C-alpha cells in the first residue's frame, strides 16, 4: 500500500496528515515544531511513504532538511501555484494537511525549489549584507535630513560615511542633545559600514574564483555585488527549462490575463525573487548610463513608451542575457543580445 503525507507548518506547531492511495485518511496528528518528534511519528510509515509534502512557508528549511537527511523524499509545495478553491465553506489545518497529500497522490502538485542546504548560508550572507546596507542608508538619510532642518546646510552622503564625528560636529550647534543625536547616528553608520565591509570581503573571497561569477561580471551594468547576488539567488540555472521562466522568476515579465484578445485582469506581479528583481533593476540603470548598445535600446523603447517601461524592458533583456551566460558558462556577447 502506498501512503502520502502532507504537513501544514506554522510558526509554533504543525499538523501532519497521512492518507493512502484511495485518499482515505490513515493518521492525523498535531505536533510541536521539533524534528525528532516529526521523524519518530513518520517512522512506522516509512516503508510505504511515497513522499512528504511541506508547504513553502517562511520557516520550512529546518523541517525539510531534517526529513531529507533522514532519507524521506520531500516535496516543497509552491503556495502561489497550489491554491484551494476560494468558495470552500470550511477549511482548517487538518484539511490543509490532507489537501497537500492529495496533491501529491493525484500528481497535481506544483513544487517549489529546495535550495541546497550547504549553499544556503552563503546566499543568506548576501541577503544580510543587503539588509545592512538598507539600514545604513536609512540612517544616512535621517541624519542628512536632521542636519538640513537644524543647520540649513546640505552634506553629501560620502561625507557622512567617510568623515569622522568631529568633522560633522563642527557644523552642529553646541546644544548637548543635538550633538548626542548626531554622534549616536554617526556611530551606528560607522558600525554598519564595518559589518558590511566584513561581509563583502567574505563573499568576494568565496566567489571570485568561480567561472560563473567571472562570466556574470562581463554583463553590462553588473559589478561584484550584483554578480554574487544573481549567482546566489538564481541557484542551479538548470531548474529553469526556458529563458522566459527565468525572466519571469526575476519579475521582469508582464503579468496580464487575457481572453478573446481582451484584458481580464492581472496575476501576481510579485511572484518571483525580489532580490533578483532588485539586482536586474540596478544593472539596467547602470547599463543605460554607461553602455552605448544598452542606451540605444533604452532610447528606442523610450520613444515608444514611458521611462519606467523602457527601463523594465532593458532589465528584461539583461535577464535573458544572464540566463544564457549561466546556462552555457560563457562570457556575455553583445552581438547576440542586440544584433
Secondary structure in CASP SS format (residue, H / E / C, confidence):
PFRMAT SS
TARGET T0000
AUTHOR 0000-0000-0000
METHOD secondary structure of the structure
MODEL  1
X C 1.00
X C 1.00
X E 1.00
X E 1.00
X E 1.00
X E 1.00
X E 1.00
X E 1.00
X E 1.00
X C 1.00
X C 1.00
X C 1.00
X E 1.00
X E 1.00
X E 1.00
X E 1.00
X E 1.00
X E 1.00
X E 1.00
X E 1.00
X C 1.00
X C 1.00
X C 1.00
X C 1.00
X E 1.00
X E 1.00
X E 1.00
X E 1.00
X E 1.00
X E 1.00
X E 1.00
X E 1.00
X C 1.00
X C 1.00
X H 1.00
X H 1.00
X H 1.00
X H 1.00
X H 1.00
X H 1.00
X H 1.00
X H 1.00
X H 1.00
X C 1.00
X C 1.00
X C 1.00
X C 1.00
X C 1.00
X E 1.00
X E 1.00
X E 1.00
X E 1.00
X E 1.00
X E 1.00
X E 1.00
X C 1.00
X C 1.00
X C 1.00
X C 1.00
X C 1.00
X H 1.00
X H 1.00
X H 1.00
X H 1.00
X H 1.00
X H 1.00
X H 1.00
X H 1.00
X H 1.00
X C 1.00
X C 1.00
X C 1.00
X C 1.00
X E 1.00
X E 1.00
X E 1.00
X E 1.00
X C 1.00
X C 1.00
X C 1.00
X C 1.00
X C 1.00
X C 1.00
X C 1.00
X C 1.00
X C 1.00
X C 1.00
X C 1.00
X C 1.00
X C 1.00
X C 1.00
X C 1.00
X H 1.00
X H 1.00
X H 1.00
X H 1.00
X H 1.00
X H 1.00
X H 1.00
X H 1.00
X H 1.00
X H 1.00
X H 1.00
X H 1.00
X H 1.00
X C 1.00
X C 1.00
X C 1.00
X C 1.00
X C 1.00
X E 1.00
X C 1.00
X C 1.00
X C 1.00
X C 1.00
X C 1.00
X H 1.00
X H 1.00
X H 1.00
X H 1.00
X H 1.00
X H 1.00
X H 1.00
X H 1.00
X H 1.00
X H 1.00
X H 1.00
X H 1.00
X H 1.00
X H 1.00
X H 1.00
X H 1.00
X H 1.00
X H 1.00
X H 1.00
X H 1.00
X H 1.00
X H 1.00
X H 1.00
X H 1.00
X H 1.00
X H 1.00
X H 1.00
X H 1.00
X H 1.00
X H 1.00
X H 1.00
X H 1.00
X H 1.00
X H 1.00
X H 1.00
X C 1.00
X C 1.00
X C 1.00
X C 1.00
X C 1.00
X H 1.00
X H 1.00
X H 1.00
X H 1.00
X H 1.00
X H 1.00
X C 1.00
X C 1.00
X H 1.00
X H 1.00
X H 1.00
X H 1.00
X H 1.00
X C 1.00
X C 1.00
X C 1.00
X C 1.00
X C 1.00
X C 1.00
X H 1.00
X H 1.00
X H 1.00
X H 1.00
X H 1.00
X H 1.00
X H 1.00
X H 1.00
X H 1.00
X H 1.00
X H 1.00
X H 1.00
X H 1.00
X H 1.00
X H 1.00
X H 1.00
X H 1.00
X H 1.00
X H 1.00
X H 1.00
X H 1.00
X H 1.00
X H 1.00
X H 1.00
X H 1.00
X H 1.00
X H 1.00
X H 1.00
X H 1.00
X H 1.00
X H 1.00
X H 1.00
X C 1.00
X C 1.00
X C 1.00
X H 1.00
X H 1.00
X H 1.00
X H 1.00
X H 1.00
X H 1.00
X C 1.00
X C 1.00
X C 1.00
X C 1.00
X C 1.00
X C 1.00
X C 1.00
X H 1.00
X H 1.00
X H 1.00
X H 1.00
X H 1.00
X H 1.00
X H 1.00
X H 1.00
X H 1.00
X H 1.00
X H 1.00
X C 1.00
X C 1.00
X H 1.00
X H 1.00
X H 1.00
X C 1.00
X C 1.00
X C 1.00
X H 1.00
X H 1.00
X H 1.00
X H 1.00
X H 1.00
X H 1.00
X H 1.00
X C 1.00
X C 1.00
X C 1.00
X C 1.00
X C 1.00
X C 1.00
X C 1.00
X E 1.00
X E 1.00
X E 1.00
X C 1.00
X C 1.00
X E 1.00
X E 1.00
X E 1.00
X E 1.00
X C 1.00
X C 1.00
X C 1.00
X C 1.00
X C 1.00
X C 1.00
X C 1.00
X C 1.00
X H 1.00
X H 1.00
X H 1.00
X H 1.00
X H 1.00
X H 1.00
X H 1.00
X H 1.00
X H 1.00
X H 1.00
X H 1.00
X H 1.00
X H 1.00
X H 1.00
X H 1.00
X H 1.00
X H 1.00
X C 1.00
X H 1.00
X H 1.00
X H 1.00
X H 1.00
X H 1.00
X H 1.00
X H 1.00
X H 1.00
X H 1.00
X H 1.00
X H 1.00
X C 1.00
X C 1.00
X C 1.00
X C 1.00
X H 1.00
X H 1.00
X H 1.00
X H 1.00
X H 1.00
X H 1.00
X H 1.00
X H 1.00
X H 1.00
X H 1.00
X H 1.00
X H 1.00
X H 1.00
X H 1.00
X H 1.00
X H 1.00
X H 1.00
X H 1.00
X H 1.00
X H 1.00
X H 1.00
X H 1.00
X C 1.00
X C 1.00
X C 1.00
X C 1.00
X C 1.00
X H 1.00
X H 1.00
X H 1.00
X H 1.00
X H 1.00
X C 1.00
END
